[in-house]
Amino acid sequence: MVLPQRPTALDNELFSYESLSRMNAGDGSEQDDPWWFWLSPDDEIPFFLLVLAARDLGRRPKELASRLRSYGLRVSRYDLPPGLTLRDALRLLTADMDSMWTPQSAPMPLAQLVRIARSADLPVLETARHLRELGVHVDDVATTVRAALARVPSA
């Protein structure tokens, strides 16, 4: 990791002390954690974290990705996937706020994926593809459905 000689306003926003203070004063919810809390400098930063941070900072995800790459950090993508607007990405990422994702999260359960797809008014396969492109851990839908059906008792 290469730190800038002089921090910019964006650096201060990205890594503000207030983020940690809010976390320490919070109720322990993962939603209170700073976007970078679950990462180490060696981790690839999932783009969904930058989309959510950009929303909170009033910036563009591409701007955050560019700045973090200038530190030598790895980011899963440089910008939003083609055909996915920031508004649509946020709609997908905030549709089910009961479960916050971290980079170490297990694959998204099928029921949660279906809830998000219904909330976003998108097909499940398209929802899964968009979430994967944003760096959320979503397994192959067909494989997940086959595994679920295999657990259903047969008569």
N, C-alpha and C positions, 0 to 999 in steps of 0.2 A: 504494500500500500504506500502510495506517495502522497504525502500531505502537501497542500498548497503553502507557499511561503507566507501569503497573507490570506486569511479567510475572507470570502465574499459574503454579501448579505445572504445569498442562497446557502452557503456553507452553514452560516449561523442558524438559518431556518431548518435546514435538514437535521442538524445535530444539536439542537438547542437544549440547554440545561433544563428549561421549563418542561420538556418532554419527560425527563426523569423525575422531576418534582411532582408532576401530575400523576405519574405512575405510582410514586411512593405514597401520595396522599389519596390515591384511588381506593376502590373496593376490592382490588386484586383481580379485576376483570382483564382478560387479554385485550379487550378493546381499548383499554387505557394505556397499553404498552406503546412506546415509540415504535415506528415502523421498522427500525433496525434492531430491535431488542433481541430477537431470536436468531440473529446472524453472527457469524464470525467473519473476519476479513477474508478467509479462504473460501467462503461460501459464494455460490452464484446467487445473485439477488433476483428473486422471482419478480417479474414485471408487475404482477398484481399489487405488490407492496408499493411500487412507485405510482401506480394509478391512484391508490388510496391516499398516499402522501401528497400527491399533486393536488388532489381535491382539497385536502386540509390546508395546503399552503397557497392555494390559488395560482398554481403553476401548471405547466404542461408536463406530462410524464416524460416526454422526449427530452425536455430540458434537464430533468432530474437524472435521467439515464446518462446523458452526455456528461454531466458534472461528475457523477460517480465513476464513470469510465476514465475520466481525467485523473482520478486518484489511483487508477490501476485496478479498480474493483471490477468484477465480472457481473454483468447484468444479462438476464436471460433474453432480452430483446432490446432493440434501440427505440422502437416506437410501437404504437398500437398496431395490431394486425390489420392488413388490408380489409376494408369493408366493415370494420368495427369502430364506431365513433366513441369518443370519451364518454359521452352520455350513456351509450349502450353498455360499455364496459362497466361503468359504475352501477348501472341497473343490475347487471349480473352479479357483481361483487357484493352488493348491499341487499340483495333480495332476501337473504336468509341470515340476518345479523345475529341469530341465536348461536350460530357456530362460526367463530372466527378462525380463519386458516392461518397456519404458520408454515414456514418452509419445511418443517419436520412433520407436518400433519400426515396422518394415514390417508389413503385414497378416500375421496368423497363417497359417502354411502349413496346408493342408488336413490333412496327415498329423498335425500337432500337435493340431489341433482334434479329429480322430477319436480320438487317444490320450486326450485329456482327457475326451471324451464317454464312452468305454469305461470309464475309471477312475471317473468319476462315475456310471456306469450311467444315463445320460440319452441321449435321441436327439440326433443331431448338430445338428439345427436348433434345438432347445431350448437346447443348450449354447452355440451361437453367439449366440442371442438374449440369454441371460443375460450372457455375456461382453461383448457390445456394450453392454448396459445398465450394466455396471460400468466401461465406458470403455476396454476392451481393443479394439485395432484388429483387427476380424474382418470380412473382406469378405462380401458376399452369397454364401451357400453355393452356390446354383444357378449363379450366374455363375462361381464358382471351379471347380465341377465341369465346366461346359461348356468353360471354357478348358483344363482338364487333358485332357479328352477330345479336344479339337482337336489336341493335341500327340501323341496316340497314333497311330502309323503304321497305315494301313489296307492291307489286302492287295490 
